[in-house]
């Protein structure tokens, strides 16, 4: 068991807290904050897997996932603009 | 050289753990946003520094550098978009003593 697998397990365990926030979040913006953190954790896991297996193709997957997360957050905030959902 | 890599990996796990604790424990959207955006970028960049030191100058480390620069550019933009959406949606900032609604409405 290499050091990278242990780090990947630590990232998975810490991202459970953000998953709890996504489930119980009172407003839509709380859920977006949790989603933004989970995207960064998944990119970190992808990069760690690329270095562990010594395959460069996982880095492309990580970059595309980062771009998709950024664009999806911008699109959802554009969609929520001017709506009062929490009252 | 191995020791520096272990220090940066530990620092990355430390920042990720406390960012997630902060996102679970803070009382408001804006405070959660502060904890999330800072801890995500510091955790990711210290992890990337550790892996670049481990790999040296190679094909993988240049791509890791590109992903790091991308996150450094787009992380604050996404956080700002979420905060602006929350402010325009009418979410009040959290205070220790809740302000009375009549006063804020008359003002």
Backbone of each chain as ProteinMPNN parsed JSONL, in Angstrom:
{"seq_chain_A": "XXXXXXXXXXXXXXXXXXXXXXXXXXXXXXXXXXXXXXXXXXXXXXXXXXXXXXXXXXXXXXXXXXXXXXXXXXXXXXXXXXXXXXX", "coords_chain_A": {"N_chain_A": [[0.858, -1.194, 0.0], [0.853, 1.96, -1.083], [1.964, 5.372, -0.422], [0.338, 7.088, -1.78], [-2.148, 5.905, -2.019], [-3.057, 6.037, 0.567], [-3.286, 8.789, 0.876], [-5.29, 9.292, -1.005], [-7.415, 7.934, 0.206], [-7.719, 9.533, 2.483], [-8.566, 11.944, 1.295], [-11.013, 11.067, 0.269], [-12.42, 10.459, 2.623], [-12.541, 12.991, 3.86], [-14.09, 14.348, 2.018], [-16.583, 13.467, 2.528], [-17.796, 15.116, 4.415], [-18.455, 17.424, 3.001], [-20.338, 16.27, 1.366], [-22.377, 15.733, 3.165], [-23.093, 18.373, 3.695], [-24.096, 19.081, 1.196], [-26.376, 17.495, 1.136], [-27.958, 18.36, 3.374], [-28.117, 21.102, 3.068], [-29.487, 24.357, 3.578], [-30.111, 26.363, 1.633], [-29.891, 26.917, -1.966], [-27.42, 27.934, -2.657], [-25.722, 27.05, -0.655], [-25.484, 24.366, -1.296], [-24.137, 24.655, -3.7], [-21.67, 25.603, -2.804], [-20.681, 23.358, -1.446], [-20.509, 21.617, -3.638], [-18.546, 22.858, -5.165], [-16.287, 22.439, -3.603], [-16.131, 19.654, -3.656], [-15.57, 19.127, -6.327], [-12.919, 20.052, -6.508], [-11.683, 18.232, -4.795], [-12.052, 15.834, -6.174], [-10.539, 16.291, -8.457], [-8.013, 16.412, -7.287], [-7.793, 13.743, -6.435], [-7.771, 12.432, -8.918], [-5.349, 13.402, -10.01], [-3.535, 12.359, -8.181], [-3.945, 9.621, -8.667], [-3.008, 9.476, -11.279], [-0.277, 9.99, -10.92], [0.365, 7.837, -9.299], [-0.228, 5.474, -10.799], [1.322, 6.065, -12.94], [0.376, 7.006, -15.404], [-0.318, 9.234, -17.998], [-2.742, 9.872, -19.025], [-4.781, 10.179, -17.217], [-4.473, 12.729, -16.287], [-5.5, 14.33, -18.273], [-8.18, 13.681, -17.986], [-8.602, 14.79, -15.464], [-8.22, 17.527, -15.992], [-10.301, 18.071, -17.813], [-12.461, 17.491, -16.183], [-12.194, 19.495, -14.279], [-12.664, 21.781, -15.856], [-15.316, 21.277, -16.616], [-16.606, 21.356, -14.115], [-16.203, 24.051, -13.361], [-17.563, 25.432, -15.448], [-20.144, 24.44, -15.082], [-20.791, 25.433, -12.545], [-20.782, 28.189, -13.027], [-22.919, 28.28, -14.853], [-25.095, 27.404, -13.28], [-25.219, 29.42, -11.342], [-25.856, 31.551, -12.991], [-28.39, 30.709, -13.676], [-29.724, 30.839, -11.244], [-29.993, 33.511, -10.828], [-31.417, 36.352, -9.463], [-33.557, 34.992, -8.317], [-35.586, 34.245, -5.568], [-35.355, 31.822, -3.494], [-35.408, 30.914, -0.911], [-37.26, 31.903, 0.84]], "CA_chain_A": [[0.0, 0.0, 0.0], [1.758, 3.101, -1.189], [1.55, 6.588, 0.3], [-0.695, 7.799, -2.536], [-3.457, 5.311, -1.722], [-3.472, 6.565, 1.871], [-3.733, 10.179, 0.672], [-6.578, 9.222, -1.703], [-8.433, 7.572, 1.205], [-7.954, 10.713, 3.326], [-9.412, 12.889, 0.548], [-12.375, 10.527, 0.177], [-13.092, 10.587, 3.919], [-12.863, 14.387, 4.144], [-15.133, 14.876, 1.143], [-17.902, 13.073, 3.041], [-18.396, 16.245, 5.131], [-19.095, 18.273, 1.989], [-21.53, 15.559, 0.879], [-23.43, 15.987, 4.159], [-23.574, 19.746, 3.498], [-24.926, 19.101, -0.017], [-27.683, 16.887, 1.41], [-28.795, 19.093, 4.331], [-27.972, 22.536, 2.931], [-30.803, 24.994, 3.548], [-30.369, 27.091, 0.39], [-29.227, 26.347, -3.144], [-26.022, 28.374, -2.707], [-24.957, 26.159, 0.214], [-25.175, 23.161, -2.06], [-23.105, 24.992, -4.681], [-20.382, 25.684, -2.116], [-20.224, 21.984, -1.247], [-20.153, 21.042, -4.942], [-17.282, 23.46, -5.582], [-15.197, 21.78, -2.888], [-16.022, 18.261, -4.077], [-14.881, 19.116, -7.627], [-11.47, 20.16, -6.296], [-11.198, 16.984, -4.193], [-12.01, 14.789, -7.21], [-9.379, 16.577, -9.305], [-6.827, 15.991, -6.53], [-7.733, 12.277, -6.469], [-7.37, 12.049, -10.268], [-3.919, 13.673, -10.206], [-2.806, 11.37, -7.38], [-4.017, 8.336, -9.354], [-2.131, 9.556, -12.443], [1.116, 9.839, -10.503], [0.548, 6.51, -8.725], [-0.193, 4.475, -11.863], [2.255, 6.56, -13.955], [-0.325, 7.182, -16.683], [-0.565, 10.662, -18.201], [-4.08, 10.105, -19.584], [-5.673, 10.607, -16.138], [-4.36, 14.177, -16.119], [-6.488, 14.919, -19.191], [-9.492, 13.52, -17.352], [-8.676, 15.759, -14.371], [-8.374, 18.873, -16.556], [-11.652, 18.189, -18.382], [-13.412, 17.527, -15.063], [-12.102, 20.826, -13.673], [-13.343, 22.734, -16.744], [-16.764, 21.026, -16.533], [-17.089, 21.862, -12.83], [-16.24, 25.523, -13.399], [-18.627, 25.897, -16.346], [-21.448, 24.108, -14.51], [-21.084, 26.355, -11.439], [-21.154, 29.477, -13.626], [-24.247, 28.152, -15.466], [-26.139, 27.324, -12.249], [-25.384, 30.734, -10.722], [-26.623, 32.373, -13.933], [-29.79, 30.283, -13.63], [-30.333, 31.253, -9.977], [-29.873, 34.963, -10.689], [-32.654, 37.081, -9.249], [-34.637, 34.174, -7.773], [-35.557, 34.147, -4.106], [-35.889, 30.486, -3.27], [-35.317, 30.453, 0.475], [-38.256, 32.521, 1.712]], "C_chain_A": [[0.89, 1.239, 0.0], [1.181, 4.31, -0.466], [0.4, 7.28, -0.428], [-2.081, 7.235, -2.258], [-3.985, 5.844, -0.383], [-3.984, 8.0, 1.721], [-5.088, 10.206, -0.033], [-7.695, 8.87, -0.719], [-8.741, 8.742, 2.131], [-8.839, 11.731, 2.614], [-10.847, 12.384, 0.448], [-13.122, 10.71, 1.489], [-13.444, 12.04, 4.204], [-13.959, 14.92, 3.224], [-16.52, 14.401, 1.565], [-18.591, 14.229, 3.759], [-19.099, 17.186, 4.156], [-20.35, 17.614, 1.441], [-22.694, 15.731, 1.858], [-23.987, 17.394, 3.978], [-24.437, 19.832, 2.241], [-26.307, 18.525, 0.283], [-28.532, 17.795, 2.29], [-28.804, 20.592, 4.112], [-29.3, 23.266, 2.819], [-31.099, 25.739, 2.246], [-29.61, 26.432, -0.762], [-27.757, 26.738, -3.18], [-25.136, 27.557, -1.775], [-24.549, 24.895, -0.524], [-24.104, 23.428, -3.114], [-21.732, 25.078, -4.04], [-19.811, 24.289, -1.874], [-19.778, 21.338, -2.545], [-18.816, 21.56, -5.434], [-16.102, 22.802, -4.881], [-15.023, 20.344, -3.355], [-15.34, 18.145, -5.437], [-13.366, 19.182, -7.423], [-10.902, 18.885, -5.675], [-11.08, 15.887, -5.254], [-10.834, 15.016, -8.153], [-8.087, 16.168, -8.601], [-6.676, 14.473, -6.565], [-7.28, 11.785, -7.839], [-5.873, 12.259, -10.481], [-3.072, 12.682, -9.406], [-2.814, 10.004, -8.055], [-3.105, 8.337, -10.573], [-0.674, 9.37, -12.049], [1.364, 8.429, -9.968], [0.667, 5.437, -9.804], [0.771, 4.823, -12.982], [1.622, 6.602, -15.345], [-0.663, 8.661, -16.834], [-1.984, 10.927, -18.676], [-5.052, 10.549, -18.504], [-5.599, 12.109, -15.902], [-5.298, 14.908, -17.071], [-7.888, 14.824, -18.611], [-9.674, 14.548, -16.244], [-8.911, 17.166, -14.9], [-9.777, 19.084, -17.115], [-12.698, 18.258, -17.266], [-13.392, 18.883, -14.367], [-12.832, 21.858, -14.515], [-14.852, 22.554, -16.658], [-17.346, 21.536, -15.218], [-17.206, 23.366, -12.81], [-17.398, 26.028, -14.25], [-20.003, 25.593, -15.749], [-21.789, 25.031, -13.357], [-21.482, 27.729, -11.978], [-22.567, 29.406, -14.208], [-25.336, 28.114, -14.405], [-26.314, 28.673, -11.557], [-26.076, 31.712, -11.674], [-28.11, 32.027, -13.872], [-30.473, 30.789, -12.369], [-30.407, 32.766, -9.819], [-31.248, 35.608, -10.533], [-33.805, 36.242, -8.764], [-34.481, 34.092, -6.261], [-36.191, 32.825, -3.72], [-36.08, 30.162, -1.795], [-36.402, 31.028, 1.358], [-39.634, 31.886, 1.512]], "O_chain_A": [[1.59, 1.517, 0.974], [0.057, 4.275, 0.035], [-0.412, 7.968, 0.19], [-3.069, 7.968, -2.255], [-5.183, 6.072, -0.216], [-4.974, 8.387, 2.342], [-5.94, 11.035, 0.289], [-8.789, 9.431, -0.79], [-9.892, 8.931, 2.526], [-9.74, 12.314, 3.217], [-11.791, 13.17, 0.531], [-14.301, 11.066, 1.496], [-14.522, 12.317, 4.732], [-14.682, 15.842, 3.599], [-17.524, 14.87, 1.029], [-19.817, 14.332, 3.732], [-20.189, 17.685, 4.436], [-21.313, 18.295, 1.09], [-23.848, 15.859, 1.447], [-25.195, 17.605, 4.089], [-25.414, 20.581, 2.221], [-27.306, 19.006, -0.253], [-29.711, 17.992, 1.999], [-29.434, 21.311, 4.887], [-30.164, 22.849, 2.047], [-32.246, 25.743, 1.799], [-28.805, 25.522, -0.563], [-26.927, 25.974, -3.672], [-23.949, 27.378, -2.044], [-23.423, 24.416, -0.396], [-23.27, 22.569, -3.4], [-20.737, 24.678, -4.644], [-18.618, 24.055, -2.067], [-18.794, 20.6, -2.571], [-18.039, 20.823, -6.04], [-15.041, 22.623, -5.478], [-13.896, 19.856, -3.444], [-14.613, 17.183, -5.686], [-12.616, 18.459, -8.079], [-9.777, 18.493, -5.983], [-10.129, 15.105, -5.241], [-10.2, 14.06, -8.602], [-7.171, 15.641, -9.234], [-5.564, 13.964, -6.709], [-6.499, 10.838, -7.931], [-5.2, 11.406, -11.06], [-2.032, 12.221, -9.874], [-1.807, 9.296, -8.027], [-2.489, 7.316, -10.88], [0.082, 8.687, -12.74], [2.449, 7.879, -10.157], [1.556, 4.588, -9.74], [1.024, 4.008, -13.869], [2.267, 6.269, -16.339], [-1.221, 9.273, -15.925], [-2.403, 12.083, -18.732], [-6.042, 11.217, -18.804], [-6.542, 12.704, -15.381], [-5.829, 15.967, -16.739], [-8.684, 15.755, -18.724], [-10.755, 15.115, -16.088], [-9.703, 17.92, -14.334], [-10.376, 20.142, -16.92], [-13.69, 18.979, -17.376], [-14.428, 19.372, -13.917], [-13.537, 22.713, -13.979], [-15.596, 23.534, -16.629], [-18.448, 22.085, -15.197], [-18.188, 23.91, -12.305], [-18.129, 26.931, -13.843], [-20.928, 26.393, -15.89], [-22.954, 25.39, -13.187], [-22.401, 28.363, -11.458], [-23.335, 30.358, -14.076], [-26.394, 28.717, -14.588], [-27.438, 29.042, -11.214], [-26.801, 32.602, -11.228], [-28.974, 32.896, -13.994], [-31.655, 31.131, -12.397], [-30.841, 33.254, -8.775], [-32.129, 35.427, -11.373], [-34.944, 36.709, -8.786], [-33.38, 33.894, -5.746], [-37.414, 32.715, -3.629], [-36.826, 29.244, -1.453], [-36.469, 30.675, 2.535], [-40.598, 32.284, 2.166]]}, "seq_chain_B": "XXXXXXXXXXXXXXXXXXXXXXXXXXXXXXXXXXXXXXXXXXXXXXXXXXXXXXXXXXXXXXXXXXXXXXXXXXXXXXXXXXXXXXXXXXXXXXXXXXXXXXXXXXX", "coords_chain_B": {"N_chain_B": [[14.886, 14.986, 0.258], [12.651, 13.382, 0.022], [11.471, 13.913, 2.404], [10.52, 16.551, 2.269], [8.501, 16.204, 0.404], [6.731, 14.584, 1.869], [6.042, 16.395, 3.866], [4.626, 18.346, 2.382], [2.501, 16.783, 1.434], [1.218, 16.095, 3.822], [0.458, 18.657, 4.627], [-1.382, 19.271, 2.651], [-3.448, 17.385, 3.177], [-4.146, 18.291, 5.704], [-5.15, 20.936, 5.193], [-7.324, 20.261, 3.549], [-8.909, 18.747, 5.279], [-9.568, 20.635, 7.303], [-10.894, 22.548, 5.802], [-13.171, 21.141, 4.993], [-14.33, 20.568, 7.464], [-14.908, 23.189, 8.216], [-16.792, 23.851, 6.26], [-18.861, 22.338, 7.084], [-19.462, 23.259, 9.651], [-19.74, 26.053, 9.853], [-21.946, 28.926, 10.15], [-23.268, 30.182, 7.962], [-23.851, 31.198, 4.523], [-21.842, 32.859, 3.469], [-19.66, 32.704, 5.235], [-19.124, 29.988, 5.025], [-18.371, 29.949, 2.364], [-16.003, 31.375, 2.455], [-14.346, 29.658, 3.993], [-14.354, 27.418, 2.291], [-13.322, 28.272, -0.285], [-10.733, 29.245, 0.218], [-9.45, 27.039, 1.477], [-9.69, 25.002, -0.418], [-8.049, 25.836, -2.58], [-5.504, 26.16, -1.38], [-5.018, 23.566, -0.45], [-5.038, 22.057, -2.831], [-2.922, 23.259, -4.273], [-0.695, 22.811, -2.64], [-0.575, 20.058, -2.729], [0.002, 19.738, -5.485], [2.516, 20.949, -5.62], [3.985, 19.144, -4.081], [3.815, 16.828, -5.696], [5.094, 17.705, -8.035], [7.671, 18.187, -7.104], [8.32, 15.573, -6.468], [8.236, 14.272, -8.973], [10.071, 15.619, -10.556], [11.435, 17.274, -13.493], [9.356, 16.52, -15.89], [7.136, 14.858, -18.241], [4.697, 14.558, -16.983], [4.742, 16.389, -14.863], [4.647, 18.926, -15.99], [2.092, 19.014, -17.03], [0.654, 18.827, -14.656], [1.318, 21.288, -13.592], [-0.028, 22.94, -15.388], [-2.694, 22.318, -14.767], [-2.731, 23.288, -12.156], [-2.346, 26.072, -12.555], [-4.682, 26.612, -13.916], [-6.603, 26.101, -11.903], [-5.868, 28.063, -10.109], [-6.646, 30.305, -11.494], [-9.455, 29.977, -11.958], [-10.731, 29.321, -9.558], [-11.215, 31.543, -7.655], [-12.995, 32.976, -9.297], [-15.265, 31.323, -9.535], [-16.014, 31.212, -6.838], [-16.63, 33.884, -6.371], [-18.797, 34.162, -8.081], [-20.677, 32.508, -6.848], [-20.996, 33.822, -4.378], [-21.995, 36.292, -5.219], [-24.396, 35.505, -6.358], [-25.701, 34.568, -4.071], [-25.927, 36.945, -2.632], [-27.52, 38.525, -4.296], [-29.754, 36.989, -4.251], [-30.878, 37.604, -1.871], [-30.051, 36.706, 0.656], [-29.417, 37.165, 4.009], [-26.493, 38.286, 5.788], [-24.956, 36.43, 8.459], [-25.342, 37.219, 11.889], [-24.176, 37.655, 15.291], [-26.007, 38.451, 17.214], [-29.296, 38.344, 16.327], [-30.566, 40.566, 13.976], [-33.351, 42.787, 14.244], [-36.212, 42.375, 12.221], [-37.94, 44.399, 11.508], [-36.57, 46.8, 11.784], [-34.577, 46.599, 9.829], [-36.116, 46.529, 7.631], [-37.41, 49.0, 7.596], [-35.359, 50.75, 7.174]], "CA_chain_B": [[13.888, 15.336, -0.771], [11.427, 12.651, 0.359], [10.9, 14.533, 3.603], [9.758, 17.736, 1.829], [7.278, 15.698, -0.237], [5.803, 14.159, 2.911], [5.522, 17.593, 4.544], [3.597, 18.987, 1.561], [1.31, 15.919, 1.397], [0.521, 16.257, 5.102], [-0.149, 19.988, 4.621], [-2.552, 19.197, 1.777], [-4.525, 16.693, 3.899], [-4.536, 19.198, 6.797], [-6.02, 22.004, 4.679], [-8.576, 19.682, 3.055], [-9.716, 18.345, 6.443], [-10.168, 21.76, 8.009], [-11.866, 23.182, 4.919], [-14.443, 20.406, 5.027], [-14.927, 20.813, 8.783], [-15.465, 24.535, 8.189], [-17.997, 23.9, 5.439], [-19.94, 21.678, 7.828], [-19.744, 23.841, 10.953], [-19.986, 27.489, 9.855], [-23.391, 29.137, 10.207], [-23.835, 31.052, 6.944], [-23.313, 30.939, 3.189], [-20.629, 33.635, 3.193], [-18.546, 32.143, 6.011], [-18.8, 28.708, 4.402], [-17.672, 30.25, 1.11], [-14.643, 31.772, 2.823], [-13.603, 28.449, 4.358], [-14.241, 26.519, 1.144], [-12.491, 28.718, -1.402], [-9.318, 29.311, 0.611], [-8.865, 25.737, 1.777], [-9.596, 24.197, -1.63], [-6.906, 26.229, -3.408], [-4.239, 25.86, -0.7], [-4.832, 22.112, -0.42], [-4.699, 21.565, -4.166], [-1.612, 23.726, -4.72], [0.391, 22.136, -1.91], [-0.484, 18.713, -3.313], [0.677, 19.816, -6.772], [3.937, 21.229, -5.363], [4.595, 17.892, -3.636], [3.965, 15.887, -6.813], [6.087, 18.226, -8.976], [8.987, 17.911, -6.511], [8.577, 14.125, -6.554], [8.425, 13.813, -10.339], [11.119, 16.313, -11.277], [10.965, 17.911, -14.722], [8.988, 15.46, -16.821], [5.927, 15.108, -19.013], [3.555, 14.627, -16.077], [4.794, 17.547, -13.971], [4.231, 20.119, -16.733], [0.62, 18.992, -17.09], [0.173, 19.154, -13.31], [1.475, 22.742, -13.473], [-1.114, 23.572, -16.156], [-3.938, 22.183, -13.984], [-2.62, 24.202, -11.021], [-2.589, 27.45, -13.006], [-6.117, 26.704, -14.23], [-7.36, 26.245, -10.656], [-5.554, 29.363, -9.51], [-7.416, 31.334, -12.189], [-10.903, 29.831, -11.964], [-11.315, 29.145, -8.238], [-11.823, 32.78, -7.156], [-14.121, 33.402, -10.144], [-16.435, 30.529, -9.16], [-16.437, 31.632, -5.501], [-17.264, 35.193, -6.503], [-20.111, 33.988, -8.709], [-21.601, 31.95, -5.843], [-21.293, 34.867, -3.402], [-22.851, 37.307, -5.836], [-25.723, 34.907, -6.496], [-26.318, 34.534, -2.745], [-26.269, 38.312, -2.218], [-28.656, 39.0, -5.083], [-30.935, 36.22, -3.872], [-31.48, 38.171, -0.678], [-29.672, 36.014, 1.886], [-28.785, 38.112, 4.926], [-25.32, 37.757, 6.488], [-25.202, 35.959, 9.82], [-24.789, 38.007, 12.982], [-24.245, 36.917, 16.54], [-27.357, 38.751, 17.706], [-30.099, 38.487, 15.124], [-31.144, 41.901, 13.924], [-34.808, 42.746, 14.122], [-36.555, 42.515, 10.81], [-38.638, 45.655, 11.263], [-35.588, 47.861, 11.641], [-33.888, 46.506, 8.545], [-37.044, 46.805, 6.535], [-37.722, 50.428, 7.544], [-34.187, 51.554, 6.886]], "C_chain_B": [[12.563, 14.638, -0.478], [10.696, 13.318, 1.514], [10.044, 15.752, 3.239], [8.446, 17.308, 1.184], [6.258, 15.27, 0.813], [5.211, 15.343, 3.657], [4.411, 18.235, 3.722], [2.339, 18.125, 1.462], [0.505, 16.042, 2.688], [-0.193, 17.599, 5.161], [-1.42, 19.999, 3.77], [-3.725, 18.512, 2.479], [-5.06, 17.564, 5.031], [-5.511, 20.26, 6.307], [-7.353, 21.443, 4.197], [-9.488, 19.314, 4.216], [-10.358, 19.556, 7.094], [-11.109, 22.564, 7.125], [-13.207, 22.481, 4.958], [-15.136, 20.541, 6.369], [-15.59, 22.187, 8.816], [-16.744, 24.607, 7.377], [-19.161, 23.237, 6.16], [-20.365, 22.488, 9.041], [-20.101, 25.321, 10.909], [-21.47, 27.786, 9.65], [-24.028, 29.765, 8.976], [-23.235, 30.705, 5.577], [-21.96, 31.614, 3.008], [-19.433, 33.097, 3.973], [-18.135, 30.776, 5.464], [-18.011, 28.904, 3.11], [-16.228, 30.63, 1.385], [-13.801, 30.552, 3.155], [-13.339, 27.587, 3.133], [-13.225, 26.997, 0.127], [-11.022, 28.759, -1.012], [-8.724, 27.921, 0.784], [-8.765, 24.867, 0.539], [-8.328, 24.543, -2.398], [-5.596, 25.915, -2.7], [-3.971, 24.364, -0.663], [-4.377, 21.591, -1.781], [-3.294, 22.002, -4.582], [-0.485, 23.08, -3.937], [0.544, 20.692, -2.382], [0.281, 18.72, -4.635], [2.17, 20.095, -6.606], [4.661, 19.944, -4.94], [4.822, 16.948, -4.817], [4.992, 16.368, -7.828], [7.503, 18.0, -8.435], [9.327, 16.437, -6.643], [8.931, 13.696, -7.969], [9.596, 14.466, -11.045], [10.567, 16.984, -12.514], [10.661, 16.828, -15.738], [7.682, 15.828, -17.503], [4.725, 15.299, -18.101], [3.564, 15.937, -15.295], [4.385, 18.835, -14.683], [2.71, 20.184, -16.825], [0.012, 19.309, -15.736], [0.255, 20.662, -13.075], [0.366, 23.479, -14.213], [-2.427, 23.496, -15.38], [-3.913, 23.124, -12.781], [-2.888, 25.639, -11.408], [-4.063, 27.645, -13.334], [-6.943, 26.875, -12.959], [-7.107, 27.579, -9.995], [-6.329, 30.484, -10.19], [-8.913, 31.198, -11.945], [-11.52, 29.629, -10.589], [-11.93, 30.405, -7.661], [-13.008, 33.245, -7.993], [-15.389, 32.64, -9.761], [-16.951, 30.946, -7.783], [-17.154, 32.98, -5.546], [-18.647, 35.081, -7.128], [-21.12, 33.45, -7.697], [-21.991, 33.026, -4.829], [-22.204, 35.939, -3.963], [-24.281, 36.792, -6.005], [-26.449, 34.867, -5.159], [-26.745, 35.924, -2.311], [-27.458, 38.845, -2.997], [-29.913, 38.201, -4.807], [-31.537, 36.667, -2.558], [-31.161, 37.435, 0.607], [-28.928, 36.999, 2.782], [-27.54, 37.486, 5.542], [-25.65, 37.427, 7.942], [-24.586, 36.911, 10.819], [-24.954, 37.236, 14.266], [-25.579, 37.169, 17.224], [-28.196, 39.051, 16.484], [-30.723, 39.87, 15.097], [-32.65, 41.807, 13.698], [-35.22, 43.077, 12.694], [-37.241, 43.839, 10.513], [-37.656, 46.794, 11.001], [-34.938, 47.787, 10.26], [-34.849, 46.771, 7.398], [-37.36, 48.3, 6.44], [-36.557, 51.246, 7.011], [-34.082, 51.847, 5.386]], "O_chain_B": [[11.491, 15.204, -0.693], [9.468, 13.291, 1.593], [8.979, 15.965, 3.82], [7.411, 17.945, 1.378], [5.067, 15.551, 0.678], [4.041, 15.324, 4.039], [3.379, 18.626, 4.266], [1.23, 18.657, 1.412], [-0.725, 16.088, 2.662], [-1.308, 17.691, 5.674], [-2.406, 20.647, 4.119], [-4.86, 18.983, 2.399], [-6.262, 17.585, 5.296], [-6.563, 20.473, 6.91], [-8.398, 22.061, 4.403], [-10.697, 19.537, 4.156], [-11.548, 19.533, 7.409], [-12.031, 23.201, 7.633], [-14.256, 23.126, 4.957], [-16.362, 20.621, 6.437], [-16.681, 22.347, 9.363], [-17.675, 25.325, 7.74], [-20.321, 23.54, 5.878], [-21.529, 22.418, 9.436], [-20.719, 25.814, 11.853], [-22.179, 26.985, 9.042], [-25.253, 29.876, 8.94], [-22.229, 30.0, 5.495], [-21.035, 31.017, 2.459], [-18.322, 33.036, 3.446], [-16.951, 30.44, 5.44], [-17.104, 28.132, 2.799], [-15.329, 30.251, 0.635], [-12.679, 30.415, 2.668], [-12.231, 27.082, 2.953], [-12.356, 26.23, -0.289], [-10.157, 28.363, -1.793], [-7.626, 27.647, 0.3], [-7.841, 24.06, 0.441], [-7.603, 23.645, -2.825], [-4.656, 25.449, -3.343], [-2.829, 23.933, -0.826], [-3.45, 20.786, -1.872], [-2.553, 21.218, -5.175], [0.579, 22.821, -4.497], [1.654, 20.163, -2.432], [1.102, 17.839, -4.89], [2.995, 19.556, -7.345], [5.784, 19.679, -5.368], [5.885, 16.339, -4.933], [5.692, 15.552, -8.428], [8.419, 17.667, -9.188], [10.477, 16.08, -6.897], [9.814, 12.861, -8.165], [10.08, 13.93, -12.041], [9.366, 17.242, -12.595], [11.563, 16.28, -16.371], [7.183, 16.946, -17.369], [3.836, 16.099, -18.396], [2.509, 16.537, -15.084], [3.837, 19.74, -14.054], [2.112, 21.255, -16.714], [-1.02, 19.977, -15.656], [-0.622, 21.247, -12.44], [-0.128, 24.505, -13.746], [-3.185, 24.465, -15.33], [-4.942, 23.694, -12.418], [-3.577, 26.359, -10.685], [-4.631, 28.705, -13.07], [-7.87, 27.685, -12.922], [-8.006, 28.166, -9.393], [-6.64, 31.497, -9.562], [-9.587, 32.207, -11.741], [-12.737, 29.754, -10.454], [-13.075, 30.36, -7.209], [-13.938, 33.849, -7.456], [-16.465, 33.231, -9.671], [-18.16, 31.028, -7.567], [-18.151, 33.191, -4.856], [-19.564, 35.813, -6.755], [-22.275, 33.875, -7.68], [-23.159, 33.143, -4.459], [-23.086, 36.439, -3.265], [-25.248, 37.532, -5.823], [-27.656, 35.099, -5.095], [-27.798, 36.086, -1.693], [-28.31, 39.535, -2.438], [-31.018, 38.664, -5.088], [-32.591, 36.172, -2.16], [-31.926, 37.527, 1.567], [-27.932, 37.595, 2.37], [-27.522, 36.282, 5.798], [-26.504, 38.058, 8.564], [-23.456, 37.364, 10.642], [-25.746, 36.298, 14.351], [-26.21, 36.249, 17.745], [-27.845, 39.921, 15.687], [-31.337, 40.301, 16.073], [-33.148, 40.882, 13.056], [-34.64, 43.952, 12.051], [-37.144, 44.353, 9.398], [-37.87, 47.634, 10.127], [-34.771, 48.811, 9.598], [-34.435, 47.191, 6.318], [-37.558, 48.821, 5.342], [-36.759, 52.325, 6.455], [-33.146, 52.52, 4.953]]}, "name": "protein", "num_of_chains": 2, "seq": "XXXXXXXXXXXXXXXXXXXXXXXXXXXXXXXXXXXXXXXXXXXXXXXXXXXXXXXXXXXXXXXXXXXXXXXXXXXXXXXXXXXXXXXXXXXXXXXXXXXXXXXXXXXXXXXXXXXXXXXXXXXXXXXXXXXXXXXXXXXXXXXXXXXXXXXXXXXXXXXXXXXXXXXXXXXXXXXXXXXXXXXXXXXXXXXXXX"}
